[in-house]
Amino acid sequence: MSRLAGKVALVTGGSAGLGAAICTRFANAGADVWVADLDPPVDAGQYIKTDVSDRDQLEAAFLKALKIAGRIDLLVSNAAIQPHGITLDDTTPELLDRVFKVNTHAVFYGLQLAGCYMARGGSVINTSSFVGKIGVPNCPSYAASKAAVDHLTRVGAIELASKGIRVNAVAPGLVMTPAVTGIPDNPEIGFMHARIPMGRIPSPDEIAPVFEFLASDEASFVTGAVIPVDGGVAAGWKEYELKPPTWWK
Ligand SMILES: NC(=O)c1ccc[n+]([C@@H]2O[C@H](COP(=O)([O-])OP(=O)(O)OC[C@H]3O[C@@H](n4cnc5c(N)ncnc54)[C@H](O)[C@@H]3O)[C@@H](O)[C@H]2O)c1
């Protein structure tokens, strides 16, 4: 497959989990892939140490990839922190600021920098989450940060269309990444398993192909879209016990 041949990609949060699967997928499709992350990738990919919440660091990552690779065609704004299990009451101002800086400000900066440095025909793909669409308790900062990502995707698509850059988002449901599997006895896994209409929890490899499609020229008229890749969980519940009315036989 060489669907992304000749394209240069910058992937934030590309060292682990979903970001790493996206990098592998893009590289296998022929892209020249650069990882911007706090930590280096496990395989020795092209890596730029970056804290995406710092606009100067993110811009420096763009400039470094641009200088060496000569162009940037694809930006995946994927890095995020996921503080679940923290109620509205327990969310401190510091936590709220940190979550928004990493998860939302970085996406905003990515759109600004894409407008400055990306080639015409480019594609920005933001990683959202099902919790940006449906309400869930005990992760208000994370959920709100992802709802903001959805809307930034729409307004970014409108503003960058004149520069020939498409902007879309992928909204996964629960995915088996270190952020999820690293929590001992994580109750979210059983809870979600029982509710996802398709009845299973995917690996990152089942999410990454949708990023590849959005990055490719096959998605040339797709912009402003937030695509759920969640086994149906944002569409509704798997089970809902209901009794027919008495007039129904
Ligand atoms: N795993 C899930 O169930 C799930 C569900 C829906 C959405 N998502 C989203 O998918 C994306 C990837 O999640 P994941 O589960 O693979 O996460 P992960 O924690 O496994 O990996 C996140 C990566 O981002 C990097 N990172 C964190 N903060 C950073 C910063 N300030 N600057 C640069 N890099 C930073 C980490 O070093 C790590 O490599 C996130 O946007 C997350 O919100 C995940």
The ligand as an SDF file (V2000), in Angstrom:
LIG
                    3D

 44 48  0  0  0  0  0  0  0  0999 V2000
   -7.5770    4.8980   24.9370 N   0  0  0  0  0  0  0  0  0  0  0  0
   -8.8630    5.2120   24.8430 C   0  0  0  0  0  0  0  0  0  0  0  0
   -9.7350    4.4840   25.2940 O   0  0  0  0  0  0  0  0  0  0  0  0
   -9.2500    6.4770   24.1380 C   0  0  0  0  0  0  0  0  0  0  0  0
  -10.6200    6.6810   23.8840 C   0  0  0  0  0  0  0  0  0  0  0  0
  -11.0220    7.8200   23.2210 C   0  0  0  0  0  0  0  0  0  0  0  0
  -10.0790    8.7550   22.8310 C   0  0  0  0  0  0  0  0  0  0  0  0
   -8.7430    8.5470   23.1120 N   0  0  0  0  0  0  0  0  0  0  0  0
   -7.8050    9.5720   22.6840 C   0  0  0  0  0  0  0  0  0  0  0  0
   -6.8030    8.9530   21.8880 O   0  0  0  0  0  0  0  0  0  0  0  0
   -5.5820    9.6890   22.0040 C   0  0  0  0  0  0  0  0  0  0  0  0
   -4.4650    8.7510   22.3840 C   0  0  0  0  0  0  0  0  0  0  0  0
   -4.8070    8.1420   23.6050 O   0  0  0  0  0  0  0  0  0  0  0  0
   -4.0400    6.8610   24.1480 P   0  0  0  0  0  0  0  0  0  0  0  0
   -5.0450    6.0880   24.9020 O   0  0  0  0  0  0  0  0  0  0  0  0
   -3.2500    6.2410   23.0810 O   0  0  0  0  0  0  0  0  0  0  0  0
   -3.0750    7.5800   25.2050 O   0  0  0  0  0  0  0  0  0  0  0  0
   -1.6940    7.0850   25.8710 P   0  0  0  0  0  0  0  0  0  0  0  0
   -1.6780    7.7280   27.2100 O   0  0  0  0  0  0  0  0  0  0  0  0
   -1.5600    5.6240   25.7640 O   0  0  0  0  0  0  0  0  0  0  0  0
   -0.6250    7.8050   24.9320 O   0  0  0  0  0  0  0  0  0  0  0  0
   -0.6030    9.1950   24.8780 C   0  0  0  0  0  0  0  0  0  0  0  0
    0.7090    9.6910   24.2930 C   0  0  0  0  0  0  0  0  0  0  0  0
    0.6720   11.1350   24.3550 O   0  0  0  0  0  0  0  0  0  0  0  0
    1.8860   11.5950   24.9360 C   0  0  0  0  0  0  0  0  0  0  0  0
    1.6660   12.8770   25.6230 N   0  0  0  0  0  0  0  0  0  0  0  0
    0.9350   13.1010   26.7430 C   0  0  0  0  0  0  0  0  0  0  0  0
    1.0190   14.4020   27.0870 N   0  0  0  0  0  0  0  0  0  0  0  0
    1.8060   15.0070   26.1660 C   0  0  0  0  0  0  0  0  0  0  0  0
    2.2640   16.3340   25.9850 C   0  0  0  0  0  0  0  0  0  0  0  0
    1.9540   17.3250   26.8330 N   0  0  0  0  0  0  0  0  0  0  0  0
    3.0670   16.6050   24.9190 N   0  0  0  0  0  0  0  0  0  0  0  0
    3.4220   15.6170   24.0550 C   0  0  0  0  0  0  0  0  0  0  0  0
    3.0250   14.3420   24.1850 N   0  0  0  0  0  0  0  0  0  0  0  0
    2.2280   14.0400   25.2300 C   0  0  0  0  0  0  0  0  0  0  0  0
    2.3320   10.4860   25.8830 C   0  0  0  0  0  0  0  0  0  0  0  0
    3.7260   10.5640   26.1580 O   0  0  0  0  0  0  0  0  0  0  0  0
    1.9340    9.2360   25.0930 C   0  0  0  0  0  0  0  0  0  0  0  0
    2.9650    8.8380   24.2070 O   0  0  0  0  0  0  0  0  0  0  0  0
   -5.8560   10.7840   23.0360 C   0  0  0  0  0  0  0  0  0  0  0  0
   -6.2110   11.9790   22.3610 O   0  0  0  0  0  0  0  0  0  0  0  0
   -7.0440   10.2420   23.8060 C   0  0  0  0  0  0  0  0  0  0  0  0
   -7.7900   11.2630   24.4150 O   0  0  0  0  0  0  0  0  0  0  0  0
   -8.3160    7.4300   23.7470 C   0  0  0  0  0  0  0  0  0  0  0  0
  1  2  1  0
  2  3  2  0
  2  4  1  0
  4  5  1  0
  4 44  2  0
  5  6  2  0
  6  7  1  0
  7  8  2  0
  8  9  1  0
  8 44  1  0
  9 10  1  0
  9 42  1  0
 10 11  1  0
 11 12  1  0
 11 40  1  0
 12 13  1  0
 13 14  1  0
 14 15  2  0
 14 16  1  0
 14 17  1  0
 17 18  1  0
 18 19  2  0
 18 20  1  0
 18 21  1  0
 21 22  1  0
 22 23  1  0
 23 24  1  0
 23 38  1  0
 24 25  1  0
 25 26  1  0
 25 36  1  0
 26 27  1  0
 26 35  1  0
 27 28  2  0
 28 29  1  0
 29 30  1  0
 29 35  2  0
 30 31  1  0
 30 32  2  0
 32 33  1  0
 33 34  2  0
 34 35  1  0
 36 37  1  0
 36 38  1  0
 38 39  1  0
 40 41  1  0
 40 42  1  0
 42 43  1  0
M  CHG  2   8   1  16  -1
M  END
$$$$
